[in-house]
Amino acid sequence: MLRTGGRILVDTLVAQGCDRIFTVPGESFLAVLDALHDTPQVDLVTCRQEGGVTFMACADGTLTHRPGIAFVTRGPGATNASIGVHVAMQDSQPMILFIGDVDRGTRDREAFQEVDFQAMFAPLAKWAARIDDARRIPEYVARAYATAMNGRPGPVVLALPEDMLLDEVEAVDRPRVERVRQTAHLGPLEAMLIAAERPLAIVGGAGWTAAAGDMFAGWAEDAGIPVASAFRRQDAIANDSPAWAGNLGYGPNPKLLERVKAADLLLVVGARLGEATTDGYTLVSLDGSERKLVHVHPDPEEFDRTYLTDLAICSGMEEFADALSSFQPMTAGAGAEAHAEYLTWSTPTPRPDVAMDLGPCVAAMREAMPADTIICNGAGNFSGWWHRYWRYAGPGCQLAPTAGAMGYGVPAAVAAKLRHPDRQVVALAGDGDFLMNGQELATAVQHGADILVLVIDNSAYGTIRMHQEREFPGRVSATRLHNPDFAALARAYGCWAETVERTEEFGPALARALTQRGVRLLHLKTDVETISPATTLTAISAR
């Protein structure tokens, strides 16, 4: 049967299990949009900027463990969308970005909005290609799904010439592609764990399902091994696990850092041991002279990439956690002690000298909201209060860019609410962070994604101001912000909104927000002097 390239592409995506597409429409892929008109099983989410499109696809891929699907147009659309490709790569999130491209006959003439997308995206994505023959669409899409999901998950970019999508051809559909299961071969791991006196696990990366988190946490609890998380991967296991020791990255518990430094065996499961997790590659010795390192990861290219690995285990998270069940019970270690330290660290102490103290605000949220609330944040010091004081309930509860991309929180929250309409979803955004993608409030309202947004407003690019005070004390340059009335702006989008300026006002305002229907926004006015949960700008500049 003859079908257009656009029809073949949509049919192929449906065969691969795609049920949602995020897009800003473009004339370069009208044939796809037309095919989607007759495909009710695919929810088409129209966004307001291409960066929001790819951030939503990133988040959806994280929650489903299958590629989030994004469509944008050539040139300006693709360059706007590139930030999401960068995040998907650094965060190991499966995603496929489809880009409408110029006609095949006008290529290499610098046609309208023409870009060489294979060259542009090659350093950012796992694979970048162009489909010139509509008959091969099922082949390319199947390979894209396999590439995005297998090994270290990540983004794939496929360019679609406009005229190719209009071609009428016969094509052979391909069946649904699944992630390849990787059996864990544990080798001498059990003996290494028994011999270790101070073992510690660091979990992170992609592929953490509820089953993987539960099995690994149960094993760690029985063994008494403390479990820490890589940067912004705090939902790998439930934080109420008696083995949970807290998170690494920016602003971690000093007692946890000492435990990592003192460990004679590190069991790194899924994490890459990147720059943020290791405090600039200083927390863990690179040469391995001070400890043994067991690295579990689904991609063999990660082994010995930066750190000397004593035992490499190429495995998915669920397969590895299941294999651990065969181990004999171990003598209880320091897990309970590390968890007690975490509970103390994650309990906020009120600061009466601070008008808007975010620590008690997070505690109020913990009391008022379900444990499985999905917390989504962009980049900025504001997120540090939730990283420290929120207790994540397990996989699929934290959407936060390890790449440090601003503007991620609101789009991620929209995607999360559409994927899990029965759960509470919170978007956290600083004032600078919010204005990177705040326009996606319109997307949330249009598509009924009833999220709660907290805008933490200190009238500054706070993280950069913090670095400024450390490196050039008192010389403030380019970091002050004059902001709109965020509550009024939210109302203009059709949201319910309030402004909160004092700590004691937050709990009642949150309660009112939780009784409202639709998108809700709380504008929290804070003082940039209180730059993090642990310090102030004055203290930093005085060092």
C-alpha positions as CSV (number, residue, x, y, z in Angstrom):
1,M,0.0,0.0,0.0
2,L,1.3,3.4,-0.9
3,R,1.7,5.9,2.0
4,T,3.3,9.3,2.3
5,G,6.5,9.6,4.2
6,G,4.7,11.5,6.9
7,R,2.1,8.7,7.2
8,I,4.8,6.0,7.4
9,L,6.7,7.9,10.1
10,V,3.6,8.3,12.3
11,D,2.6,4.7,11.8
12,T,6.2,3.7,12.7
13,L,6.1,5.7,15.9
14,V,2.8,4.2,16.9
15,A,4.3,0.7,16.3
16,Q,7.2,1.7,18.6
17,G,4.7,2.5,21.4
18,C,4.8,6.3,21.0
19,D,1.7,7.8,22.6
20,R,2.8,11.5,23.0
21,I,4.7,14.0,20.9
22,F,6.0,17.4,21.9
23,T,6.2,20.0,19.2
24,V,6.4,23.6,17.9
25,P,4.8,23.1,14.5
26,G,6.8,24.0,11.3
27,E,6.0,24.1,7.6
28,S,8.9,21.7,7.0
29,F,7.0,18.7,8.5
30,L,3.4,19.5,7.5
31,A,3.0,15.9,6.2
32,V,3.6,14.6,9.7
33,L,1.2,17.0,11.3
34,D,-1.4,15.9,8.7
35,A,-0.9,12.3,9.5
36,L,-1.2,13.0,13.2
37,H,-4.6,14.6,12.5
38,D,-5.9,11.0,11.9
39,T,-4.0,9.4,14.7
40,P,-5.9,9.9,18.0
41,Q,-3.8,7.5,19.9
42,V,-1.0,10.0,19.9
43,D,-1.3,13.0,22.2
44,L,0.1,16.0,20.3
45,V,1.4,18.6,22.8
46,T,1.9,22.0,21.3
47,C,4.6,24.0,23.1
48,R,5.7,27.7,23.0
49,Q,9.4,27.4,22.4
50,E,11.6,24.5,21.1
51,G,13.7,24.4,24.2
52,G,10.5,23.6,26.1
53,V,9.8,20.9,23.5
54,T,13.0,19.0,24.1
55,F,13.0,19.5,27.8
56,M,9.5,17.9,27.9
57,A,10.8,15.1,25.8
58,C,13.8,14.6,28.1
59,A,11.5,14.3,31.1
60,D,9.0,12.0,29.4
61,G,11.9,9.7,28.4
62,T,13.1,9.6,31.9
63,L,9.7,8.6,33.3
64,T,8.9,6.0,30.7
65,H,12.4,4.6,30.0
66,R,11.5,4.9,26.3
67,P,12.5,7.8,24.1
68,G,10.6,11.0,24.5
69,I,9.6,12.3,21.1
70,A,10.1,15.8,19.9
71,F,9.4,17.5,16.5
72,V,10.8,20.9,15.5
73,T,11.5,22.7,12.3
74,R,14.8,23.5,10.7
75,G,17.3,26.3,11.5
76,P,15.9,28.4,14.3
77,G,13.7,25.6,15.6
78,A,16.6,23.1,15.7
79,T,19.0,25.5,17.3
80,N,16.5,26.4,20.0
81,A,15.9,22.7,20.6
82,S,19.6,21.8,20.9
83,I,19.7,22.6,24.6
84,G,17.4,19.6,25.2
85,V,19.7,17.4,23.2
86,H,22.7,18.5,25.4
87,V,20.7,17.8,28.6
88,A,19.5,14.4,27.3
89,M,23.1,13.4,26.6
90,Q,24.6,14.5,29.9
91,D,21.7,13.2,31.9
92,S,21.5,9.9,30.0
93,Q,17.8,10.4,29.0
94,P,16.4,8.6,25.9
95,M,15.0,11.0,23.4
96,I,14.5,11.3,19.7
97,L,14.4,14.7,18.1
98,F,12.9,14.9,14.6
99,I,13.8,18.0,12.6
100,G,12.0,19.1,9.4
101,D,14.7,19.8,6.9
102,V,15.0,21.5,3.5
103,D,14.1,19.7,0.3
104,R,16.7,17.3,-1.0
105,G,17.0,19.3,-4.2
106,T,18.0,22.5,-2.5
107,R,20.5,21.1,-0.1
108,D,24.0,22.7,0.1
109,R,22.8,26.0,-1.3
110,E,22.3,27.6,2.1
111,A,18.6,27.4,1.5
112,F,16.1,29.0,3.8
113,Q,17.0,28.0,7.4
114,E,19.3,25.3,6.1
115,V,21.8,23.7,8.6
116,D,23.9,20.6,8.3
117,F,22.2,18.8,11.2
118,Q,24.4,15.8,11.1
119,A,27.5,18.0,11.6
120,M,25.7,20.2,14.2
121,F,24.4,17.4,16.4
122,A,27.2,14.8,16.1
123,P,29.0,16.1,19.2
124,L,25.7,16.4,21.2
125,A,23.9,13.2,20.4
126,K,24.5,9.5,20.4
127,W,23.6,9.4,16.7
128,A,22.5,12.1,14.1
129,A,21.3,11.1,10.7
130,R,19.0,12.2,7.8
131,I,16.3,10.1,6.2
132,D,16.5,10.6,2.4
133,D,14.4,7.6,1.4
134,A,10.8,7.3,2.8
135,R,11.0,3.5,2.3
136,R,13.7,3.4,5.0
137,I,11.8,5.3,7.6
138,P,10.9,2.2,9.7
139,E,14.6,1.1,9.6
140,Y,15.9,4.5,10.8
141,V,13.3,4.9,13.5
142,A,13.8,1.3,14.9
143,R,17.6,2.0,15.0
144,A,16.9,5.4,16.7
145,Y,14.9,3.7,19.4
146,A,17.5,1.0,20.0
147,T,20.3,3.6,20.1
148,A,18.4,5.9,22.5
149,M,17.6,3.1,24.9
150,N,20.6,0.7,24.9
151,G,23.9,1.1,26.7
152,R,24.0,4.6,28.2
153,P,20.6,6.1,27.2
154,G,20.7,9.3,25.3
155,P,19.4,11.4,22.4
156,V,19.1,10.7,18.7
157,V,18.5,13.3,16.0
158,L,16.9,12.5,12.7
159,A,16.5,15.1,9.9
160,L,13.5,14.8,7.6
161,P,13.7,16.5,4.2
162,E,10.3,18.2,3.5
163,D,9.9,16.6,0.1
164,M,10.7,13.1,1.4
165,L,7.8,13.3,3.8
166,L,5.5,13.9,0.8
167,D,6.8,10.9,-1.3
168,E,4.3,8.1,-1.7
169,V,6.0,4.8,-1.4
170,E,5.6,1.3,0.0
171,A,7.4,0.6,3.2
172,V,7.7,-2.5,5.5
173,D,6.9,-1.7,9.1
174,R,9.1,-3.0,11.9
175,P,8.0,-4.4,15.3
176,R,8.5,-2.6,18.6
177,V,12.1,-2.4,19.8
178,E,12.9,-3.2,23.4
179,R,15.9,-2.4,25.5
180,V,18.4,-5.3,25.5
181,R,18.5,-6.9,28.9
182,Q,22.0,-7.2,30.2
183,T,22.7,-10.1,32.6
184,A,24.9,-9.1,35.4
185,H,28.1,-11.2,35.8
186,L,29.2,-10.4,39.3
187,G,32.6,-12.2,39.3
188,P,34.5,-11.6,42.6
189,L,32.2,-8.9,43.8
190,E,30.9,-10.9,46.8
191,A,34.4,-11.6,48.0
192,M,35.4,-8.0,47.6
193,L,32.4,-6.8,49.6
194,I,33.1,-9.3,52.4
195,A,36.8,-8.2,52.5
196,A,35.9,-4.5,52.7
197,E,35.8,-2.8,56.1
198,R,34.2,0.4,55.0
199,P,32.2,-0.2,51.8
200,L,29.9,2.5,50.4
201,A,27.6,2.6,47.4
202,I,27.0,5.5,45.1
203,V,23.9,5.2,42.9
204,G,22.8,7.2,39.9
205,G,22.5,7.4,36.1
206,A,19.6,6.0,34.2
207,G,17.5,2.9,34.3
208,W,16.3,3.0,37.9
209,T,12.9,1.4,38.0
210,A,10.8,0.9,41.1
211,A,11.8,-2.8,41.1
212,A,15.5,-1.9,40.8
213,G,15.3,0.6,43.6
214,D,13.5,-1.7,45.9
215,M,15.8,-4.7,45.3
216,F,19.0,-2.6,45.7
217,A,17.7,-0.8,48.8
218,G,16.7,-4.1,50.4
219,W,20.1,-5.6,49.7
220,A,21.9,-2.6,51.1
221,E,19.8,-2.6,54.2
222,D,20.5,-6.2,54.9
223,A,24.2,-5.6,54.3
224,G,24.3,-2.4,56.3
225,I,26.0,-0.6,53.4
226,P,25.5,3.2,53.2
227,V,24.0,4.3,49.9
228,A,24.6,7.8,48.6
229,S,23.4,9.3,45.3
230,A,25.2,11.0,42.5
231,F,24.3,14.6,41.8
232,R,20.5,15.1,41.2
233,R,19.9,11.4,41.2
234,Q,18.3,11.2,44.7
235,D,15.3,9.2,43.6
236,A,17.3,6.1,42.7
237,I,16.1,4.5,45.9
238,A,13.6,5.7,48.5
239,N,15.2,8.2,50.9
240,D,13.4,6.6,53.9
241,S,15.5,3.4,53.4
242,P,17.6,2.7,56.5
243,A,20.6,2.5,54.2
244,W,20.1,5.9,52.6
245,A,23.0,8.3,53.4
246,G,22.2,11.4,51.3
247,N,23.3,13.0,48.1
248,L,26.6,14.1,46.6
249,G,27.1,17.1,44.4
250,Y,26.7,20.7,45.5
251,G,26.2,21.4,49.2
252,P,26.4,17.8,50.5
253,N,26.5,16.7,54.1
254,P,30.2,17.0,55.3
255,K,29.8,13.8,57.2
256,L,28.9,12.0,54.0
257,L,31.9,13.4,52.3
258,E,34.1,12.0,55.0
259,R,32.5,8.6,54.6
260,V,33.2,8.6,50.9
261,K,36.8,9.6,51.5
262,A,37.2,6.9,54.1
263,A,35.6,4.1,52.1
264,D,37.9,1.2,51.2
265,L,35.5,0.0,48.5
266,L,33.1,2.1,46.4
267,L,30.3,0.3,44.7
268,V,29.2,2.7,42.0
269,V,25.9,1.6,40.4
270,G,24.7,3.4,37.3
271,A,26.5,6.7,38.1
272,R,29.3,8.0,35.9
273,L,31.2,9.7,38.7
274,G,31.1,13.1,36.9
275,E,32.5,16.4,37.9
276,A,29.6,17.6,40.1
277,T,29.3,14.3,42.0
278,T,33.0,14.1,42.7
279,D,33.5,17.8,43.5
280,G,35.7,18.4,40.5
281,Y,37.2,14.9,40.5
282,T,38.7,15.5,43.9
283,L,36.4,13.5,46.2
284,V,37.5,10.2,44.8
285,S,41.1,9.5,44.0
286,L,41.6,9.0,40.3
287,D,44.4,6.4,40.5
288,G,42.6,4.1,42.9
289,S,45.5,3.9,45.4
290,E,43.3,4.5,48.4
291,R,40.4,2.2,47.7
292,K,38.8,-0.4,45.4
293,L,36.3,0.7,42.8
294,V,33.5,-1.6,41.5
295,H,31.7,0.1,38.6
296,V,28.3,-1.1,37.4
297,H,27.1,0.6,34.2
298,P,25.1,-0.5,31.1
299,D,27.6,1.0,28.7
300,P,31.1,-0.5,28.6
301,E,32.6,2.7,27.3
302,E,32.1,4.3,30.7
303,F,34.6,1.9,32.4
304,D,38.0,3.3,33.1
305,R,37.0,6.5,31.3
306,T,38.1,8.7,34.1
307,Y,38.6,6.5,37.2
308,L,40.7,3.3,37.5
309,T,38.2,0.5,37.8
310,D,39.0,-2.7,39.8
311,L,35.9,-4.6,38.7
312,A,33.7,-3.6,35.8
313,I,30.2,-5.0,35.6
314,C,28.2,-4.2,32.4
315,S,24.6,-4.5,33.4
316,G,21.3,-2.8,33.6
317,M,20.2,-1.6,37.1
318,E,17.3,-4.1,37.5
319,E,19.4,-7.0,36.4
320,F,22.3,-6.1,38.7
321,A,20.0,-5.5,41.7
322,D,18.3,-8.8,41.1
323,A,21.6,-10.6,40.9
324,L,22.6,-9.3,44.3
325,S,19.9,-11.4,45.9
326,S,22.1,-14.4,45.4
327,F,24.7,-13.1,47.9
328,Q,25.0,-14.4,51.4
329,P,23.9,-12.1,54.2
330,M,26.8,-9.8,55.3
331,T,27.7,-8.5,58.7
332,A,25.8,-5.3,59.3
333,G,27.9,-2.2,58.5
334,A,27.5,1.6,58.9
335,G,24.3,2.0,56.9
336,A,22.1,2.8,60.0
337,E,24.6,5.3,61.3
338,A,24.9,7.0,58.0
339,H,21.1,7.2,57.7
340,A,20.8,8.8,61.1
341,E,23.3,11.4,60.0
342,Y,21.2,12.0,56.9
343,L,18.0,12.4,58.9
344,T,19.7,15.1,61.0
345,W,21.1,16.8,57.9
346,S,17.8,16.8,56.1
347,T,15.8,18.3,59.0
348,P,15.7,22.1,58.7
349,T,16.6,24.3,61.6
350,P,14.5,27.5,61.5
351,R,16.4,30.8,61.0
352,P,14.4,33.5,62.7
353,D,16.7,36.3,61.2
354,V,15.6,35.3,57.7
355,A,12.2,36.7,56.6
356,M,11.6,34.0,54.0
357,D,13.4,30.8,55.2
358,L,13.1,28.1,52.5
359,G,14.0,25.2,54.9
360,P,10.7,25.3,56.9
361,C,8.9,25.8,53.5
362,V,10.3,22.4,52.3
363,A,9.3,20.8,55.6
364,A,5.8,22.2,55.2
365,M,5.6,20.7,51.7
366,R,6.7,17.3,53.1
367,E,3.8,17.4,55.6
368,A,1.2,18.6,53.1
369,M,2.0,16.7,49.9
370,P,2.2,13.0,49.0
371,A,5.5,11.2,49.3
372,D,5.4,10.3,45.6
373,T,5.1,14.0,44.5
374,I,7.3,14.6,41.5
375,I,9.8,17.4,42.1
376,C,11.1,19.1,38.9
377,N,13.7,21.9,39.0
378,G,16.0,23.8,36.7
379,A,19.4,25.1,37.7
380,G,20.2,27.5,40.4
381,N,21.0,27.8,44.1
382,F,17.3,27.7,45.0
383,S,17.3,24.0,44.2
384,G,19.7,23.3,47.1
385,W,17.0,23.6,49.7
386,W,15.0,20.8,48.1
387,H,18.1,18.7,47.4
388,R,18.9,18.9,51.1
389,Y,15.5,18.8,52.8
390,W,13.0,17.0,50.4
391,R,12.9,13.2,50.9
392,Y,12.4,11.5,47.5
393,A,10.2,8.4,47.5
394,G,12.0,6.4,44.8
395,P,12.4,6.3,41.0
396,G,10.4,8.8,39.0
397,C,10.1,11.4,41.8
398,Q,13.0,13.7,40.8
399,L,13.4,15.5,37.4
400,A,16.5,17.7,37.6
401,P,19.2,18.4,35.0
402,T,22.6,17.2,36.0
403,A,23.8,19.3,33.0
404,G,22.8,22.4,35.0
405,A,20.4,23.8,32.4
406,M,18.3,26.7,33.4
407,G,14.6,26.6,32.4
408,Y,14.2,22.8,32.8
409,G,11.7,22.7,35.7
410,V,8.5,24.1,34.2
411,P,8.6,22.0,31.0
412,A,9.6,18.9,32.9
413,A,6.7,19.4,35.2
414,V,4.3,19.7,32.3
415,A,5.6,16.4,30.8
416,A,5.4,14.7,34.2
417,K,1.8,15.8,34.9
418,L,0.7,14.7,31.5
419,R,2.4,11.3,32.1
420,H,1.1,11.0,35.7
421,P,-2.1,13.0,35.9
422,D,-3.0,11.3,39.2
423,R,0.2,12.5,41.0
424,Q,1.2,15.9,42.4
425,V,3.8,17.6,40.4
426,V,5.9,20.6,41.5
427,A,8.0,22.8,39.3
428,L,10.7,24.7,41.2
429,A,12.3,27.7,39.4
430,G,14.5,30.6,40.4
431,D,13.6,34.0,39.0
432,G,16.2,33.9,36.3
433,D,15.5,30.2,35.8
434,F,11.7,30.7,35.4
435,L,12.1,33.3,32.7
436,M,14.1,30.9,30.5
437,N,11.0,28.8,29.8
438,G,8.1,30.3,31.8
439,Q,6.1,30.6,28.6
440,E,5.3,26.9,29.0
441,L,2.8,27.9,31.6
442,A,0.6,28.5,28.5
443,T,1.2,24.9,27.4
444,A,0.3,23.6,30.9
445,V,-3.0,25.6,30.9
446,Q,-3.9,24.6,27.3
447,H,-3.2,20.9,27.9
448,G,-4.7,20.6,31.4
449,A,-1.4,19.9,33.2
450,D,-2.4,21.1,36.6
451,I,1.1,21.6,38.1
452,L,2.2,23.7,41.2
453,V,4.9,26.2,40.4
454,L,7.2,27.8,43.0
455,V,9.1,30.8,41.7
456,I,11.9,31.6,44.2
457,D,12.8,35.2,43.5
458,N,15.9,36.8,45.0
459,S,16.3,39.3,42.1
460,A,19.6,37.9,41.0
461,Y,21.4,35.2,39.1
462,G,22.2,33.8,42.5
463,T,24.6,31.0,41.6
464,I,26.8,33.3,39.6
465,R,26.6,36.0,42.3
466,M,27.8,33.4,44.8
467,H,30.8,32.6,42.6
468,Q,31.4,36.4,42.1
469,E,31.6,37.0,45.8
470,R,34.0,34.1,46.2
471,E,36.3,35.1,43.3
472,F,35.8,38.9,43.2
473,P,34.3,40.0,46.5
474,G,32.1,43.1,46.4
475,R,32.4,43.5,42.7
476,V,28.8,42.7,41.5
477,S,28.6,42.7,37.7
478,A,25.7,41.5,35.5
479,T,24.0,39.4,38.2
480,R,21.3,41.8,39.5
481,L,17.8,41.3,38.0
482,H,14.7,43.5,37.9
483,N,11.8,41.1,37.8
484,P,8.1,41.2,36.8
485,D,5.3,40.5,39.3
486,F,5.4,36.8,38.8
487,A,2.0,36.2,40.4
488,A,0.4,38.8,38.1
489,L,2.2,37.2,35.1
490,A,0.8,33.8,36.1
491,R,-2.7,35.1,36.3
492,A,-2.3,36.5,32.8
493,Y,-1.7,33.0,31.7
494,G,-4.9,31.8,33.4
495,C,-3.2,30.4,36.6
496,W,-4.1,30.8,40.2
497,A,-1.3,32.7,42.0
498,E,-0.2,34.3,45.3
499,T,2.9,36.1,46.5
500,V,4.6,35.0,49.7
501,E,7.1,37.1,51.5
502,R,7.4,35.6,55.0
503,T,8.1,32.0,56.2
504,E,4.9,31.9,58.3
505,E,2.8,32.8,55.3
506,F,4.0,29.8,53.2
507,G,2.1,27.0,54.9
508,P,-1.3,28.6,54.6
509,A,-0.6,29.8,51.0
510,L,0.4,26.2,50.1
511,A,-2.8,24.9,51.6
512,R,-4.8,27.3,49.5
513,A,-2.9,26.3,46.4
514,L,-3.5,22.7,46.9
515,T,-7.3,23.2,47.1
516,Q,-7.3,25.0,43.7
517,R,-7.9,23.4,40.3
518,G,-5.7,24.2,37.3
519,V,-2.1,25.5,37.3
520,R,-1.1,27.2,40.5
521,L,1.9,29.5,41.2
522,L,3.4,30.7,44.4
523,H,5.9,33.6,44.1
524,L,8.3,33.4,47.0
525,K,10.3,36.5,47.6
526,T,13.7,35.8,49.2
527,D,16.8,37.7,50.1
528,V,19.9,37.0,47.9
529,E,22.0,37.3,51.0
530,T,20.7,33.9,52.1
531,I,22.4,32.3,49.1
532,S,22.2,28.6,50.2
533,P,21.0,26.5,53.1
534,A,24.5,26.6,54.6
535,T,25.9,30.0,54.1
536,T,25.5,33.7,53.2
537,L,27.0,36.0,50.6
538,T,28.6,38.0,53.4
539,A,30.3,34.9,54.8
540,I,31.5,33.9,51.3
541,S,33.0,37.3,50.5
542,A,34.8,37.4,53.8
543,R,36.7,34.2,53.2
